Amino acid sequence: MKRLLGLGLLIGCARNPVAQETEALSETEETADTTDTAETSDTSAPPDTDLPADTDLPVDTDLPEDTGPSAEDCFTDWADFAGTCSAPVISSSWVGNGCVGTTGWFIEGDNFQFRQDNDGIADYGPQSMGANGNQMHWNVITPTLLCVTVFAGFKDTWVDHEIYVVNPDGKASNSVVVQDYL
């Protein structure tokens, strides 16, 4: 116990020289109350061995986990964020009903971006690649959903083909296979 007490004082000195005397008094009073028998069977934890405050260990616990712009911010203002928006992520894609009241090709995911509002034709957003690639017009564009109307008779153009998208800021998504929900 006496060795551990000495180590505690040594570490206490390195941490805070002003508190050394207070710690020494406190630990001396604690040991005065114990008997020799208690000292030999002591199974308590070793003394506090915190490193001195002036160590060079990096501590960065006050930063938020995600410091980049949100998907909603990047949806229309992606050009203002100098490439710091997250890449698109596709969770699923299918041909089915319900794209502005008719058959459509859907892509569901996160971080999709809007490129341009068009009058009379569909708006521009991410560029699709793979099945019927080279298209960037969508009847519905949100940060989490894309759809464009398609003729059900040509569903094989998309179904069972691998696709991905490239956002207007140039970042590409993962690839998925288009499913048939008709």
Order of alpha helices (4+ residues) and beta strands (2+ residues): alpha-alpha-alpha-alpha-beta-beta-beta-beta-beta-beta-beta-beta-beta
